[in-house]
Amino acid sequence: MAYVQIDKVTLATEADAYFSQAPNQETTSQQIERQMQAGKGRVNALQSLAAAFAHESWDTTLEEDLKMLRE
């Protein structure tokens, strides 16, 4: 069981306006995107790796590489 103990009751002031604001309704991916744009958080390591090799050209295909690994 949960309860709240109230020690003092006063009239609301302008400083209390924060509590009457409606919260933002964002999905998890929208929150992450907003935080990344604000410079918070780390860049996904896989995204960094993919970006590093985005303009690379390869002499072999993925299939050839996998065959070589099996040998």
Backbone as a printed PyTorch tensor [residue, N CA C, xyz], in Angstrom:
tensor([[[  0.8470,  -1.1740,   0.0000],
         [  0.0000,   0.0000,   0.0000],
         [  0.8970,   1.2430,   0.0000]],

        [[  0.5320,   2.2320,  -0.7910],
         [  1.2940,   3.4710,  -0.8660],
         [  0.4390,   4.6200,  -0.3560]],

        [[  1.0920,   5.6160,   0.1890],
         [  0.3670,   6.7900,   0.6660],
         [  1.2650,   8.0110,   0.5530]],

        [[  0.6570,   9.1790,   0.6500],
         [  1.3830,  10.4480,   0.6160],
         [  1.0280,  11.2040,   1.8830]],

        [[  2.0660,  11.6640,   2.5500],
         [  1.8380,  12.4640,   3.7590],
         [  1.9730,  13.9270,   3.3940]],

        [[  0.9650,  14.7210,   3.6700],
         [  0.9640,  16.1430,   3.3470],
         [  1.1440,  16.9200,   4.6490]],

        [[  2.2390,  17.6920,   4.7050],
         [  2.5160,  18.4740,   5.9010],
         [  2.0040,  19.9010,   5.7920]],

        [[  1.8840,  20.4150,   4.5500],
         [  1.5090,  21.8100,   4.3840],
         [  0.7570,  21.9790,   3.0710]],

        [[ -0.3110,  22.7450,   3.0710],
         [ -1.0890,  23.0310,   1.8630],
         [ -1.0870,  24.5400,   1.6630]],

        [[ -0.7170,  24.9750,   0.4330],
         [ -0.7050,  26.4070,   0.1240],
         [ -1.3680,  26.6210,  -1.2310]],

        [[ -1.6900,  27.8590,  -1.5420],
         [ -2.2390,  28.1930,  -2.8440],
         [ -1.1430,  28.0950,  -3.9000]],

        [[ -1.5200,  27.7030,  -5.1200],
         [ -0.5610,  27.5770,  -6.2130],
         [ -0.0350,  28.9460,  -6.6260]],

        [[  1.2230,  29.0010,  -7.0160],
         [  1.8500,  30.2250,  -7.5220],
         [  2.3150,  29.9780,  -8.9540]],

        [[  2.8960,  30.9990,  -9.5860],
         [  3.4040,  30.8320, -10.9500],
         [  4.5330,  29.8070, -10.9960]],

        [[  5.2690,  29.6690,  -9.9260],
         [  6.3510,  28.6920,  -9.8810],
         [  5.8170,  27.2610,  -9.9670]],

        [[  4.5460,  27.0640,  -9.6330],
         [  3.9430,  25.7380,  -9.6820],
         [  3.3930,  25.3890, -11.0680]],

        [[  3.5020,  26.2920, -12.0220],
         [  2.9530,  26.0690, -13.3600],
         [  3.5950,  24.8680, -14.0460]],

        [[  4.8030,  24.5370, -13.6750],
         [  5.5020,  23.3900, -14.2640],
         [  4.6630,  22.1220, -14.1270]],

        [[  3.9930,  21.9580, -13.0180],
         [  3.2520,  20.7320, -12.7470],
         [  1.9370,  20.6520, -13.5150]],

        [[  1.5120,  21.7300, -14.1470],
         [  0.2800,  21.6950, -14.9270],
         [  0.5510,  21.5090, -16.4160]],

        [[  1.8200,  21.3750, -16.8100],
         [  2.1610,  21.1610, -18.2120],
         [  1.9070,  19.7060, -18.5860]],

        [[  1.3840,  19.5090, -19.7860],
         [  1.1780,  18.1450, -20.2800],
         [  2.5300,  17.5610, -20.6860]],

        [[  2.8080,  16.3130, -20.3320],
         [  4.0910,  15.7080, -20.7070],
         [  4.1480,  15.4350, -22.2100]],

        [[  5.3560,  15.4370, -22.7660],
         [  5.5400,  15.0800, -24.1750],
         [  5.2720,  13.5940, -24.3400]],

        [[  4.5680,  13.2500, -25.3920],
         [  4.3110,  11.8430, -25.6640],
         [  5.1610,  11.4490, -26.8620]],

        [[  6.2970,  10.8100, -26.5810],
         [  7.2180,  10.3960, -27.6300],
         [  7.4720,   8.9030, -27.5020]],

        [[  7.7220,   8.2880, -28.6500],
         [  8.1330,   6.8910, -28.6110],
         [  9.5970,   6.8500, -28.1750]],

        [[ 10.0640,   5.6720, -27.8570],
         [ 11.4590,   5.5140, -27.4380],
         [ 12.4050,   5.9780, -28.5390]],

        [[ 12.1170,   5.5960, -29.7780],
         [ 13.0030,   5.9990, -30.8720],
         [ 12.9850,   7.5160, -31.0830]],

        [[ 11.8350,   8.1660, -30.8630],
         [ 11.7780,   9.6270, -30.9690],
         [ 12.5970,  10.2760, -29.8620]],

        [[ 12.5620,   9.7200, -28.6580],
         [ 13.3520,  10.2580, -27.5490],
         [ 14.8400,  10.1270, -27.8360]],

        [[ 15.2510,   8.9640, -28.3480],
         [ 16.6700,   8.7460, -28.6560],
         [ 17.1160,   9.7010, -29.7470]],

        [[ 16.3000,   9.8500, -30.7900],
         [ 16.6460,  10.7580, -31.8860],
         [ 16.7970,  12.1920, -31.3780]],

        [[ 15.8700,  12.6510, -30.5360],
         [ 15.9330,  14.0110, -29.9900],
         [ 17.1960,  14.1910, -29.1500]],

        [[ 17.5240,  13.1900, -28.3450],
         [ 18.7100,  13.2840, -27.4950],
         [ 19.9890,  13.2560, -28.3180]],

        [[ 20.0140,  12.4650, -29.3900],
         [ 21.2040,  12.4160, -30.2440],
         [ 21.3930,  13.7620, -30.9570]],

        [[ 20.2950,  14.3850, -31.3950],
         [ 20.3900,  15.6940, -32.0420],
         [ 20.8550,  16.7580, -31.0630]],

        [[ 20.5280,  16.5790, -29.7930],
         [ 20.9500,  17.5330, -28.7730],
         [ 22.3860,  17.2730, -28.3230]],

        [[ 23.0200,  16.2320, -28.8860],
         [ 24.4030,  15.9330, -28.5410],
         [ 24.5500,  15.0780, -27.3060]],

        [[ 23.4650,  14.4630, -26.8720],
         [ 23.5390,  13.6040, -25.6970],
         [ 23.7200,  12.1640, -26.1500]],

        [[ 24.3580,  11.3790, -25.3280],
         [ 24.4980,   9.9560, -25.6290],
         [ 25.6650,   9.6700, -26.5420]],

        [[ 25.8550,   8.3940, -26.7980],
         [ 26.9440,   7.9540, -27.6580],
         [ 26.3940,   7.5400, -29.0080]],

        [[ 27.2140,   7.6700, -30.0180],
         [ 26.8350,   7.2070, -31.3350],
         [ 26.9280,   5.6900, -31.3270]],

        [[ 25.9810,   5.0490, -31.9310],
         [ 25.9670,   3.6020, -32.0070],
         [ 27.2550,   3.1200, -32.6670]],

        [[ 27.9370,   2.1710, -32.0500],
         [ 29.2150,   1.6760, -32.5570],
         [ 29.0600,   1.0650, -33.9420]],

        [[ 27.9650,   0.3650, -34.1810],
         [ 27.7420,  -0.2320, -35.4940],
         [ 27.5530,   0.8430, -36.5510]],

        [[ 26.8520,   1.9320, -36.2130],
         [ 26.6820,   3.0310, -37.1590],
         [ 28.0300,   3.6610, -37.4890]],

        [[ 28.8830,   3.8050, -36.4860],
         [ 30.2100,   4.3880, -36.7070],
         [ 31.0360,   3.5040, -37.6280]],

        [[ 30.9710,   2.1970, -37.3980],
         [ 31.7270,   1.2610, -38.2280],
         [ 31.2090,   1.2720, -39.6620]],

        [[ 29.9070,   1.2660, -39.8160],
         [ 29.3190,   1.2930, -41.1600],
         [ 29.7010,   2.5830, -41.8850]],

        [[ 29.6980,   3.6970, -41.1860],
         [ 30.0700,   4.9720, -41.8020],
         [ 31.5360,   4.9770, -42.2090]],

        [[ 32.3850,   4.3200, -41.3970],
         [ 33.8130,   4.2910, -41.7010],
         [ 34.0920,   3.5380, -42.9910]],

        [[ 33.2890,   2.5100, -43.2730],
         [ 33.5210,   1.6910, -44.4630],
         [ 32.5310,   1.9710, -45.5860]],

        [[ 31.7790,   3.0200, -45.4930],
         [ 30.7270,   3.3030, -46.4640],
         [ 31.2560,   3.4810, -47.8850]],

        [[ 32.4220,   4.0540, -48.0520],
         [ 32.9420,   4.3450, -49.3900],
         [ 34.0580,   3.3970, -49.8110]],

        [[ 34.2320,   2.3210, -49.0590],
         [ 35.2700,   1.3430, -49.3880],
         [ 34.8070,   0.4550, -50.5360]],

        [[ 35.7590,   0.0030, -51.3260],
         [ 35.4410,  -0.9940, -52.3540],
         [ 36.2130,  -2.2570, -52.0040]],

        [[ 35.6160,  -3.3970, -52.2710],
         [ 36.1980,  -4.6770, -51.8760],
         [ 36.5330,  -5.4940, -53.1120]],

        [[ 37.6420,  -6.2490, -53.0180],
         [ 38.0630,  -7.0900, -54.1330],
         [ 37.2990,  -8.4040, -54.1770]],

        [[ 36.7340,  -8.8120, -53.0570],
         [ 36.0050, -10.0770, -52.9970],
         [ 34.5700,  -9.8260, -52.5610]],

        [[ 33.7170, -10.8040, -52.8560],
         [ 32.3270, -10.7000, -52.4290],
         [ 32.1870, -11.3300, -51.0580]],

        [[ 31.0800, -11.0960, -50.4340],
         [ 30.8100, -11.6800, -49.1270],
         [ 30.8320, -13.2060, -49.2080]],

        [[ 30.2620, -13.7570, -50.2680],
         [ 30.2480, -15.2050, -50.4440],
         [ 31.6580, -15.7760, -50.5210]],

        [[ 32.5340, -15.0910, -51.2460],
         [ 33.9220, -15.5520, -51.3590],
         [ 34.6330, -15.4800, -50.0100]],

        [[ 34.3770, -14.4390, -49.2750],
         [ 34.9760, -14.3030, -47.9300],
         [ 34.5070, -15.4230, -47.0050]],

        [[ 33.2120, -15.7390, -47.0660],
         [ 32.6790, -16.8030, -46.2110],
         [ 33.2540, -18.1630, -46.6000]],

        [[ 33.4290, -18.4110, -47.9080],
         [ 34.0450, -19.6590, -48.3590],
         [ 35.4610, -19.7700, -47.8100]],

        [[ 36.2050, -18.6700, -47.8500],
         [ 37.5760, -18.6710, -47.3700],
         [ 37.6350, -18.9760, -45.8730]],

        [[ 36.6670, -18.4930, -45.1140],
         [ 36.6290, -18.7590, -43.6790],
         [ 36.3570, -20.2210, -43.3820]],

        [[ 35.5680, -20.8820, -44.2290],
         [ 35.2350, -22.2960, -44.0100],
         [ 36.4020, -23.2010, -44.3440]],

        [[ 37.3140, -22.7640, -45.1980],
         [ 38.4420, -23.6230, -45.6310],
         [ 39.5200, -23.7190, -44.6050]]])
